[in-house]
C-alpha cells in the first residue's frame, strides 16, 4: 500500500507540473468555448447604471448556478465514496457464470458509496442509524451493483411497507423534527405495531449502528440472491463484506460529542485514510445454500428480516475489495452515482424476496426523478466499461450520438444489429425457476416468526454490548411522548427477552405490560383471520451465535488508529519521540494536542510540533491517549480545564491510556481526583499514582526511560480497541 501511495503522490506531482506548464492556455470561457476577458463585472448601462439583459455571460453563469442542486436522495442522502478494485482469490466458476469471479489475476474496478440512511445531506455522520454499503463493479460483462447495508437484516418483509417505514422515521411532518434520528413518536409508533421489525431493532440499538469508521464495519447484501453456473445449476447466496481492520464502534456519548466537534467524522476518516495510503480493505464472503436445502431451516430464506447464522452455513471468503483513490469531484461522482439492485451480470440472479422485488422498481423510478431522466446511465460515474449497444434513443440529457437510421429490432436495414447474444456468448438468462400458486396478498407461514432471531442476537451479545442496547432503548423510548407507544414497545421486547424488557422498563419508570390492547400485529386488517397473521413463537435451532458479537471479532494490530499525545512547554520530548516512533511503526497515527498551536519546548531542548489545540480537538476524535512526563508540562495541563476534560472523557469512554513519569500524576488527578501536588509517601498523603492505576484495565504506566516497553504494552492494549470493564464502575455515559 505504501508503494501505491508513493506512485499516487508522484502522479499528482507530475499532473501539477503539467497543469502549471499549460496554465497559460487555461483561459476562462463560456460553456460554448468563448473566451472572456472580464469575470468581475456584469455588463451595465454606464458605471452606475442598470445591468443589461444582453449580458449572456451573466445569464449563463447565474442560470447554471440556480440549477446546480439536484434533489437529494430520499434515503441515504448523506454519503461518502471512493474508487478501488476487487480481486477474487480463486475461481468461483463451479458456482457462478459471473466472469469477474473467475480469474484471480483480474482487477475489477469498483466505486463504493457509504451512507447514513435517515438524515439529510447536511446531517451528522454520527447518527444512530443503519449505514449503506453499496458497491458498483465495472465488469467486462456490464455493471453489477451490490447494494447493501452494514446490518444484514431489514425492518420490513415486504416492499409495500417501505414508504410507511420511511415516512415514520423521517422528521415528523408538522414541525420537521428531529433530524437524522429515530428517537421520536412516529418511528416507534410504527415499530410497535410492526413486530416483524424486532430483529432489526436489536441491531440498530446495538453498537453496530454507531461504527468507529466506515473502514471498520461489515457490509451485507441483506437479500438472498442466486448464483447460477454454466450448467444452469442454481444455489442461493448471501453476500458479506468483512473489514480487515476488524469491527469497531464508538459509544453513544461519544457520537453526540463528535457530532459537535466534527460532524464529517466518518467522511473525513475515509478520505484521509486513502490520502495517507492506508487503503481500506474488505474480504467478500458468501454463504451458499443448495436449492434442495431451501426449506431446511426454521426460517425462510426469502425473509429479509432473517439471517443465516454462520454456525449453520459458514461464510466462505472469496476475494478482496481495496479502496485506493478518492473522487476528484464529489458532485460528479459521489452525488451522481446511481446504484440499483437490478444491475446484474450473467451468473447472478434474484430470489423471490418480496422486499428485493419491490426495490427493483423503486431504484429506477428514483433515478428518473433525481438525475433528470432515463439517461442517468450515461453520466460518467455510471457508465459501464463494457460496450453498450441497444436501440434506446433520445430522452432528457442524451449524450451518446447514435449513427444510422435504425433504432428498432428486428431489422434488415442495419444488418439485424444489435443482435441478441447467443447462449455461448454469455448473455444473461434468467434462472428458470418453477413457480406455482394462486395470486394472493400473503406471506409464507415462516415469515411470522418475529422474535426468535431477535432473541438469538440478544443472547449472543457480550455483557457490555447488552448494556449498550439497554441504554440505547432507554434513550430512544425516553424521547417518545405517548405512553401507550412505550408500553407497546416494552411488551414486544418481553417477547424477545424478559430480562431485557425489565431493564428497559425500569429506565422508563414503567412496568412490563402482560398484554396490549388488540392483536400484536396491528398492520393486519381487522376482518382478517388474525390467528394466521400473528407472530409465532418458535424454538430456534441456535440459542447463541458467537459471530453476532463484536467482542468476538478480530483484535489484532492498531493500523490507522489515532493516538492523542497531550503536551505543553516543558514536556519530556524524548518520551514523545520514542512513543511516536513505536506507534507509527505499528501503523498508528500519533498527534500532539496542546493548549495552543505552534510548537512546545521539550525539557531536552527539542521543539515538538503541535497538531491540534484543545479548542479544535477532543478525546472523542481519538482512539487512545498518551500522557508523557515533564513537570512543567503537567503543571500547565493540570491547570487547563479542557485538558482535564480530555483525559477524563478518554477514561470514561474506556479507551487505552498510557502515562509515563509525571504523566501518571496527571492521569490520577483527572480520573481519581488525586491532587498531584500531594503525593509524598513520606508524608503518607497518598499512594504512588502508578499503584492507584494498577489493575485498571487498559491503563499502561511506566517510566519514560523505558518508553519502548511502555509502548509495546500500550499497543497491545490498543489492539483491544476498548476496555469495557471500566463500565462496571458506574462512571461510563454509554
C-alpha positions in Angstrom: 0.0 0.0 0.0 2.9 2.4 0.8 4.3 1.8 -2.7 0.9 2.6 -4.3 0.8 5.8 -2.1 4.2 6.9 -3.4 3.2 6.2 -7.0 0.0 8.2 -6.5 1.9 11.1 -5.0 4.4 11.0 -7.9 1.5 11.1 -10.4 0.0 14.1 -8.6 3.2 16.0 -8.7 3.6 15.2 -12.4 0.0 16.3 -13.1 0.6 19.5 -11.2 3.7 20.3 -13.2 1.8 19.6 -16.5 -1.0 21.9 -15.3 1.4 24.7 -14.5 3.2 24.3 -17.8 -0.1 24.7 -19.7 -1.9 27.1 -17.3 -1.4 29.9 -19.8 -3.8 28.0 -22.1 -6.4 27.7 -19.4 -8.3 30.8 -20.4 -11.8 31.4 -18.9 -14.6 30.7 -21.3 -18.3 30.4 -21.5 -19.9 27.0 -21.9 -19.7 27.4 -25.6 -15.9 28.0 -25.5 -16.0 31.8 -26.0 -13.0 33.4 -24.2 -13.9 36.0 -21.6 -11.8 39.0 -20.5 -13.8 40.1 -17.5 -15.5 37.9 -14.9 -15.6 40.5 -12.2 -18.2 42.9 -13.6 -21.6 42.5 -15.2 -22.5 44.5 -18.4 -24.1 47.8 -17.4 -25.5 50.9 -19.0 -22.8 53.1 -17.5 -20.7 52.5 -14.5 -23.6 53.1 -12.1 -26.4 52.1 -14.5 -28.6 49.0 -14.6 -27.3 45.6 -15.7 -28.2 44.7 -19.3 -30.3 41.7 -20.3 -27.9 41.1 -23.2 -25.1 40.1 -20.8 -25.0 36.5 -22.0 -22.2 35.6 -19.6 -24.1 36.8 -16.6 -27.2 34.9 -17.6 -25.4 31.7 -18.4 -23.4 31.8 -15.1 -26.4 32.6 -12.9 -28.7 30.1 -14.7 -26.2 27.3 -14.2 -25.8 28.3 -10.5 -29.6 28.3 -10.0 -29.8 24.7 -11.3 -26.7 23.2 -9.7 -28.5 21.4 -6.9 -30.4 18.3 -7.7 -32.9 16.5 -5.4 -31.1 14.7 -2.7 -31.8 11.0 -2.2 -34.9 10.3 -0.1 -32.8 7.9 2.0 -29.0 7.5 2.0 -28.7 11.2 1.2 -25.5 11.8 3.2 -22.7 9.7 1.9 -19.0 9.3 1.1 -17.4 7.2 -1.6 -14.1 6.0 -3.1 -12.7 4.2 -6.1 -10.9 0.9 -5.9 -10.7 -2.6 -7.2 -11.8 -6.2 -6.4 -9.9 -9.4 -7.0 -11.3 -12.9 -6.5 -9.0 -15.3 -4.6 -9.8 -18.4 -6.7 -12.2 -19.2 -9.5 -15.9 -19.4 -8.5 -16.8 -21.0 -11.9 -18.2 -24.1 -10.2 -20.9 -21.8 -8.6 -21.4 -18.9 -11.0 -21.0 -17.8 -14.6 -20.1 -14.3 -13.4 -16.7 -13.9 -15.1 -15.3 -11.3 -12.7 -15.4 -14.1 -10.1 -13.3 -16.5 -12.2 -9.8 -15.1 -12.8 -7.7 -14.2 -9.7 -5.3 -12.1 -11.9 -8.1 -9.7 -12.9 -8.7 -6.4 -11.0 -12.3 -5.4 -11.4 -12.7 -1.6 -10.9 -15.3 -0.6 -8.3 -16.9 2.5 -6.9 -18.1 2.2 -3.3 -20.5 4.6 -1.5 -21.1 4.5 2.2 -24.0 6.5 3.8 -26.3 7.1 6.6 -30.0 6.4 5.9 -32.3 8.7 7.7 -30.7 12.1 7.7 -30.4 14.8 5.0 -27.2 15.7 3.3 -26.4 18.3 6.0 -26.9 15.9 8.9 -24.1 14.4 11.1 -22.2 11.2 10.3 -22.7 10.1 13.8 -26.4 9.5 14.0 -27.6 6.2 15.4 -28.6 4.7 12.1 -28.1 2.0 9.5 -25.2 2.6 7.2 -25.4 2.0 3.5 -22.7 -0.1 1.8 -23.1 0.0 -2.0 -20.5 -1.4 -4.4 -20.6 -0.9 -8.2 -18.4 -3.4 -10.0 -17.4 -2.3 -13.5 -17.1 -5.7 -15.0 -16.4 -6.7 -18.6 -19.9 -8.1 -18.8 -21.6 -4.9 -17.6 -22.1 -3.2 -14.2 -23.0 -5.3 -11.2 -24.3 -3.3 -8.2 -24.3 -5.0 -4.8 -26.5 -2.6 -2.8 -26.4 -3.3 0.9 -26.1 -2.1 4.4 -23.9 -2.6 7.4 -26.7 -4.6 9.1 -27.7 -8.0 7.5 -31.5 -7.7 8.0 -34.2 -5.1 7.5 -37.1 -3.6 9.3 -39.8 -4.9 7.0 -40.5 -8.0 5.0 -42.4 -6.6 2.0 -41.5 -3.5 -0.1 -45.1 -2.3 0.1 -44.3 -1.2 3.6 -41.2 0.8 2.7 -42.9 4.2 2.2 -44.6 3.7 5.6 -41.3 3.0 7.3 -39.5 6.0 5.8 -42.4 8.3 6.5 -42.4 7.1 10.1 -38.6 7.5 10.7 -38.2 10.8 8.9 -38.7 14.1 10.8 -42.3 14.5 11.8 -44.1 16.5 9.1 -45.8 19.0 11.3 -42.6 20.6 12.6 -39.7 18.7 10.6 -38.0 17.4 13.7 -35.9 15.6 14.7 -33.2 15.5 12.0 -31.4 12.2 11.4 -32.9 10.5 14.5 -35.2 7.6 15.2 -35.9 8.8 18.8 -39.4 10.2 18.3 -43.0 9.1 18.4 -43.9 8.4 14.8 -41.0 5.9 14.3 -41.7 3.9 17.5 -45.4 4.1 16.9 -44.8 2.3 13.6 -42.3 -0.2 15.0 -44.6 -1.0 18.0 -47.3 -2.1 15.5 -44.9 -4.0 13.2 -43.4 -6.9 15.3 -41.5 -8.1 12.2 -39.1 -5.2 12.9 -37.9 -6.6 16.2 -34.8 -8.4 14.9 -33.7 -5.2 13.0 -34.4 -3.1 16.1 -31.9 -5.2 18.1 -29.2 -4.5 15.6 -30.0 -0.8 15.3 -30.0 -0.4 19.1 -26.6 -2.1 19.3 -23.2 -0.6 18.8 -23.3 -1.7 15.1 -25.4 1.4 14.5 -22.5 3.8 15.6 -19.4 2.5 13.9 -15.9 3.9 14.6 -15.3 4.2 10.9 -16.7 3.1 7.5 -13.4 1.2 7.3 -14.3 -0.8 10.4 -17.8 -2.0 9.7 -19.2 -5.1 8.0 -21.4 -4.9 4.9 -24.2 -7.2 3.8 -26.2 -7.8 0.7 -29.3 -8.2 3.0 -31.3 -10.2 0.5 -30.9 -13.7 -0.7 -29.7 -13.9 -4.3 -28.8 -16.8 -6.6 -25.5 -18.0 -8.1 -26.1 -19.8 -11.4 -23.2 -21.7 -13.1 -22.7 -22.7 -16.7 -24.7 -25.9 -16.3 -27.7 -23.9 -15.1 -27.4 -25.2 -11.5 -28.6 -22.6 -9.0 -27.6 -22.0 -5.4 -28.9 -19.4 -3.0 -26.3 -16.9 -1.9 -25.9 -14.3 0.8 -23.2 -11.7 0.4 -20.9 -10.4 3.3 -18.1 -7.8 3.4 -15.6 -8.5 6.2 -13.3 -5.5 7.1 -9.6 -6.4 7.5 -9.3 -3.8 10.3 -11.9 -5.6 12.4 -15.3 -4.3 13.5 -15.2 -1.4 16.0 -17.7 1.1 17.3 -18.0 4.1 19.5 -20.3 4.8 22.4 -23.4 7.0 22.2 -22.0 9.7 24.4 -19.0 10.0 22.0 -21.3 10.1 19.0 -23.2 13.1 20.3 -20.0 14.9 21.1 -18.3 14.1 17.8 -21.3 15.5 16.0 -20.4 18.8 17.6 -16.7 18.7 17.1 -16.6 17.1 13.6 -20.0 16.1 12.0 -17.9 14.9 9.0 -16.0 12.4 11.1 -16.7 9.3 9.0 -16.3 11.1 5.7 -13.0 12.7 6.8 -11.7 9.4 8.1 -12.3 7.6 4.8 -10.8 10.5 2.8 -7.7 10.9 4.9 -7.0 7.2 5.2 -6.9 6.9 1.4 -4.8 10.0 1.0 -2.4 8.6 3.6 -2.1 5.4 1.7 -3.9 3.4 4.4 -6.2 1.8 1.8 -9.3 0.3 3.4 -9.8 -3.4 2.6 -12.7 -5.9 3.0 -13.0 -9.5 2.1 -16.1 -10.6 0.1 -17.7 -13.6 1.7 -20.6 -15.8 0.5 -23.0 -18.2 2.2 -24.1 -20.8 -0.3 -27.2 -22.9 0.1 -28.1 -25.7 -2.4 -31.7 -25.5 -3.7 -32.5 -28.8 -2.1 -31.9 -27.2 1.3 -34.1 -24.1 0.7 -36.6 -25.3 3.3 -34.1 -26.9 5.7 -34.1 -24.0 8.2 -36.6 -22.9 10.8 -36.8 -19.6 9.0 -37.5 -18.6 5.4 -34.5 -17.8 3.1 -36.7 -15.2 1.4 -37.4 -13.3 4.6 -35.2 -10.1 4.7 -35.7 -9.9 8.5 -33.7 -13.1 9.0 -30.0 -14.1 8.8 -28.5 -17.4 8.1 -26.4 -17.9 11.2 -22.8 -18.5 10.3 -22.8 -21.6 12.6 -25.3 -23.2 10.2 -23.7 -22.0 6.9 -20.1 -20.7 7.2 -19.1 -17.6 5.3 -16.6 -18.6 2.5 -14.2 -15.6 1.8 -13.7 -15.5 -1.9 -12.0 -12.2 -2.7 -10.8 -8.8 -1.5 -12.0 -5.2 -2.1 -9.4 -2.4 -1.9 -10.3 1.3 -2.0 -7.3 3.3 -3.2 -8.5 6.5 -4.8 -10.7 9.4 -3.7 -13.1 11.0 -6.0 -11.9 14.0 -8.0 -15.3 15.8 -7.7 -17.9 15.0 -5.0 -20.9 16.0 -7.0 -20.0 14.4 -10.3 -19.1 11.1 -8.7 -20.4 10.6 -5.2 -23.6 12.5 -5.6 -24.5 11.4 -9.2 -23.6 7.7 -8.8 -26.8 5.6 -9.3 -26.9 2.2 -7.7 -29.6 -0.4 -8.5 -30.0 -3.9 -7.1 -31.3 -4.9 -10.6 -28.0 -4.2 -12.2 -26.8 -7.8 -12.6 -24.4 -9.8 -14.6 -24.8 -13.3 -16.0 -24.4 -15.8 -13.2 -26.1 -13.7 -10.5 -29.9 -13.7 -10.3 -32.7 -12.7 -7.9 -34.6 -14.7 -5.4 -38.3 -14.1 -4.7 -37.6 -12.0 -1.6 -40.6 -9.6 -1.5 -38.5 -6.7 -0.3 -36.0 -7.2 -3.1 -38.7 -7.4 -5.7 -40.1 -4.0 -4.8 -36.6 -2.4 -4.8 -36.2 -3.4 -8.4 -38.9 -0.9 -9.3 -38.1 1.7 -6.7 -34.4 2.4 -7.6 -35.1 3.1 -11.3 -38.0 5.2 -10.5 -35.9 7.3 -8.1 -33.1 7.9 -10.5 -35.5 9.1 -13.2 -36.5 12.0 -10.9 -33.3 12.7 -9.1 -30.9 12.5 -12.1 -33.2 14.1 -14.7 -34.4 11.3 -16.9 -33.7 7.9 -18.4 -30.1 8.6 -19.5 -28.6 8.6 -16.0 -26.5 5.6 -17.1 -24.6 7.9 -19.4 -23.2 10.0 -16.5 -19.5 9.2 -16.4 -19.5 7.6 -12.9 -22.4 5.3 -14.0 -21.0 4.3 -17.4 -20.1 0.6 -17.8 -16.7 -0.3 -19.2 -18.4 -3.0 -21.3 -19.6 -1.7 -24.7 -23.3 -0.6 -24.9 -25.4 -1.4 -27.9 -29.2 -1.0 -27.9 -32.0 0.8 -29.6 -32.6 3.3 -26.9 -32.5 6.9 -28.2 -33.2 10.4 -27.2 -34.6 11.4 -23.8 -33.5 14.2 -21.4 -29.7 14.8 -21.3 -28.9 12.2 -24.0 -25.1 12.2 -24.5 -24.5 9.4 -27.0 -24.7 10.4 -30.6 -26.0 7.3 -32.4 -25.4 6.9 -36.1 -27.6 5.4 -38.7 -31.4 5.3 -39.2 -32.2 2.0 -37.5 -33.4 2.1 -33.8 -35.6 -1.0 -33.7 -35.4 -4.8 -33.7 -35.8 -6.9 -35.7 -34.4 -5.0 -38.7 -32.8 -5.7 -42.0 -31.6 -2.1 -42.8 -29.0 -2.4 -40.0 -28.0 -5.9 -40.7 -30.1 -7.1 -37.8 -27.8 -5.3 -35.3 -27.6 -5.1 -32.5 -28.0 -8.9 -32.3 -29.3 -10.8 -29.4 -26.5 -12.6 -27.6 -26.3 -16.4 -28.2 -26.0 -18.8 -25.3 -22.3 -19.3 -25.9 -21.7 -15.5 -25.8 -22.5 -15.2 -22.1 -25.8 -13.4 -22.5 -28.0 -13.0 -19.4 -30.6 -15.7 -19.0 -33.0 -15.5 -16.0 -32.9 -18.7 -13.9 -35.8 -20.9 -14.9 -37.4 -21.2 -11.6 -40.5 -23.4 -11.4 -43.5 -21.4 -9.9 -47.0 -22.3 -8.9 -49.7 -21.0 -6.7 -52.6 -18.5 -6.7 -52.3 -14.8 -6.9 -52.6 -13.7 -3.3 -51.6 -10.9 -1.0 -49.9 -13.1 1.6 -46.6 -14.4 3.1 -45.5 -17.8 3.9 -46.0 -19.1 7.5 -42.3 -19.0 8.4 -42.3 -15.2 7.9 -44.4 -14.8 11.1 -41.6 -15.8 13.4 -40.6 -12.3 14.5 -38.8 -12.9 17.8 -36.6 -16.0 17.7 -33.7 -14.3 15.8 -34.1 -11.1 17.8 -33.6 -13.3 20.9 -30.6 -15.0 19.1 -29.0 -11.7 18.6 -29.6 -10.6 22.2 -28.3 -13.8 23.7 -25.2 -13.7 21.5 -24.0 -10.3 22.8 -21.3 -9.8 25.5 -22.3 -8.1 28.7 -21.1 -4.6 27.7 -22.9 -4.9 24.3 -26.1 -5.9 26.1 -25.7 -2.9 28.5 -25.4 -0.6 25.5 -28.5 -2.0 23.9 -30.5 -1.3 27.1 -29.1 2.2 27.3 -30.0 2.8 23.6 -33.5 1.7 24.1 -33.9 3.8 27.2 -32.7 6.8 25.3 -34.8 6.3 22.2 -38.0 5.4 24.1 -37.3 8.1 26.6 -37.8 10.6 23.7 -41.2 9.1 23.0 -44.0 11.3 24.4 -47.0 9.0 24.1 -47.1 6.4 27.0 -49.0 3.8 25.0 -46.2 3.6 22.4 -43.6 3.0 25.1 -45.8 0.3 26.7 -46.3 -1.5 23.4 -42.6 -1.5 22.7 -41.7 -2.9 26.2 -44.3 -5.6 25.6 -42.6 -6.5 22.3 -39.2 -6.5 24.0 -40.6 -9.0 26.5 -41.4 -11.4 23.6 -37.7 -11.2 22.8 -36.3 -11.5 26.4 -38.0 -10.7 29.7 -34.8 -9.5 31.3 -34.2 -7.1 28.5 -37.7 -5.8 28.8 -37.4 -5.4 32.5 -34.2 -3.4 32.4 -35.7 -1.1 29.7 -38.9 -0.7 31.6 -37.0 0.2 34.8 -35.3 3.0 32.9 -38.6 4.3 31.6 -40.2 4.2 35.0 -42.9 1.7 33.9 -43.7 -1.9 34.4 -43.7 -4.6 31.7 -47.2 -5.0 30.4 -48.6 -8.5 30.5 -50.7 -7.8 27.4 -51.6 -5.0 25.0 -54.9 -3.9 23.5 -55.7 -5.8 20.3 -53.6 -8.2 18.3 -49.8 -7.8 18.3 -49.6 -7.3 14.6 -52.0 -4.4 14.1 -51.0 -4.0 10.5 -53.4 -6.8 9.7 -56.9 -5.7 8.7 -59.5 -6.2 11.4 -61.6 -8.6 9.4 -58.6 -10.9 8.6 -58.2 -14.3 10.2 -55.7 -12.8 12.7 -54.6 -16.1 14.2 -52.8 -16.8 11.0 -51.1 -13.4 10.7 -50.0 -13.0 14.3 -46.3 -13.7 15.3 -45.5 -17.3 16.1 -43.2 -18.2 19.0 -40.7 -20.8 17.8 -37.9 -22.6 19.4 -34.8 -21.6 17.4 -32.1 -24.1 16.3 -29.4 -22.0 17.9 -29.5 -20.2 21.2 -26.3 -18.2 20.6 -24.2 -17.3 17.6 -20.7 -16.0 18.6 -20.3 -14.5 15.1 -23.0 -11.9 16.1 -20.9 -10.4 18.9 -18.4 -7.7 18.0 -16.5 -8.9 21.1 -15.5 -12.0 19.1 -14.2 -10.2 16.0 -10.6 -9.8 15.1 -8.5 -8.0 17.8 -5.1 -7.8 16.1 -3.0 -4.7 15.2 -3.6 -1.0 15.5 -3.3 0.1 11.9 -4.7 3.6 11.3 -5.7 4.1 15.0 -5.3 7.7 16.1 -3.5 8.5 19.4 -3.6 11.8 21.1 -0.4 12.9 23.0 -1.1 15.8 25.4 1.8 18.2 25.8 2.8 21.7 26.9 6.1 23.5 27.3 8.5 21.5 29.4 7.3 18.2 28.2 9.5 15.1 28.0 10.2 15.4 24.3 12.4 12.3 24.3 9.5 10.2 25.5 7.2 11.7 22.9 9.6 10.9 20.1 10.1 7.3 21.4 6.3 6.7 21.7 5.6 8.3 18.2 8.3 6.0 16.6 6.7 2.9 18.1 3.2 3.9 17.3 4.0 4.8 13.7 5.9 1.6 13.2 2.8 -0.3 14.3 0.7 1.6 11.7 -1.0 4.1 14.0 -1.0 7.9 13.9 0.3 10.0 16.8 -1.0 13.5 17.1 0.2 16.1 19.6 -2.6 18.1 21.3 -1.7 21.2 23.3 -3.3 24.4 24.7 -2.3 26.3 21.6 -0.9 25.7 18.1 2.7 26.0 17.0 5.4 24.1 18.9 6.1 23.1 22.5 9.6 23.3 24.0 10.9 20.0 25.5 12.9 19.5 28.6 15.7 18.1 26.4 15.7 21.2 24.3 13.7 19.8 21.3 10.8 21.5 19.6 7.7 19.3 19.3 5.2 20.3 16.5 1.6 20.6 17.7 -1.1 19.1 15.5 -4.2 20.3 17.3 -5.2 22.7 20.1 -7.8 21.8 22.7 -10.1 24.3 21.0 -10.4 22.2 17.9 -10.0 18.7 19.2 -11.4 16.4 21.8 -10.7 13.0 23.1 -13.7 11.7 21.2 -11.8 12.2 17.9 -9.0 9.8 19.0 -8.7 6.0 19.8 -6.2 6.3 22.6 -4.3 8.7 24.8 -0.7 9.1 25.9 0.4 11.4 28.7 4.2 12.0 28.7 6.1 13.3 31.7 7.7 16.7 32.2 6.8 18.5 35.4 6.2 21.9 33.8 4.1 20.4 31.1 2.0 18.5 33.6 1.5 21.6 35.8 0.2 23.6 32.8 -2.1 20.8 31.7 -3.4 20.2 35.2 -4.5 23.9 35.3 -6.2 23.6 31.9 -9.9 22.6 32.3 -10.0 21.4 28.6 -7.0 19.2 29.1 -8.5 17.6 32.2 -11.8 17.0 30.4 -9.9 15.5 27.6 -8.3 12.9 29.9 -11.5 12.2 31.9 -13.5 11.5 28.8 -10.9 9.2 27.3 -11.0 7.3 30.6 -14.8 7.2 30.8 -15.1 6.1 27.2 -12.9 3.1 28.1 -10.0 4.0 25.8 -6.5 2.7 26.2 -4.3 5.3 28.1 -0.6 5.3 28.6 1.2 7.6 31.1 4.9 7.9 32.0 6.6 9.7 34.8 4.7 12.9 35.9 2.0 12.0 33.3 0.9 9.4 35.8 0.2 12.2 38.3 -1.9 14.0 35.7 -3.9 10.9 35.0 -4.5 10.2 38.7 -5.6 13.7 39.2 -8.0 13.7 36.3 -9.5 10.3 36.8 -9.2 9.6 40.5 -9.5 13.0 42.0 -5.9 12.9 43.4 -4.1 16.1 43.9 -0.9 15.7 42.0 0.9 18.0 44.4 0.1 15.8 47.4 1.8 12.5 46.5 4.6 12.2 49.1 5.0 8.7 50.5 7.0 10.1 53.4 4.1 12.3 54.5 1.7 9.3 54.0 -0.7 11.5 51.9 -1.4 9.1 49.1 0.0 6.1 47.3 2.1 6.3 44.2 -0.2 7.1 41.2 1.1 4.0 39.4 -0.2 1.8 42.2 -3.5 3.6 42.2 -3.9 3.0 38.5 -2.6 -0.6 38.6 -5.2 -3.1 37.7 -7.4 -0.6 35.8 -7.9 -2.3 32.5 -6.4 -0.6 29.5 -4.2 1.7 31.7 -0.4 1.4 31.0 2.1 3.2 33.2 5.9 3.3 33.4 9.0 5.4 33.2 10.0 7.4 30.2 13.4 5.8 30.2 11.7 2.5 29.3 9.4 4.1 26.7 9.9 1.1 24.3 8.5 -1.3 26.8 5.6 1.0 27.7 4.8 1.5 24.0 4.7 -2.3 23.4 2.2 -2.8 26.3 0.2 0.2 25.1 0.0 -1.2 21.6 -1.4 -4.5 23.0 -4.0 -2.5 25.0 -4.9 -0.5 21.9 -5.5 -3.7 19.8 -8.5 -4.5 22.1 -10.0 -1.1 21.0 -11.9 -0.5 24.2 -11.7 -1.8 27.8 -15.3 -2.2 28.8 -14.6 -3.4 32.4 -14.4 0.3 33.4 -18.2 0.5 32.8 -18.8 -1.6 35.9 -17.5 1.3 37.9 -20.8 3.2 37.0 -19.0 6.2 35.5 -19.4 5.4 31.8 -22.0 7.5 30.0 -22.8 4.8 27.4 
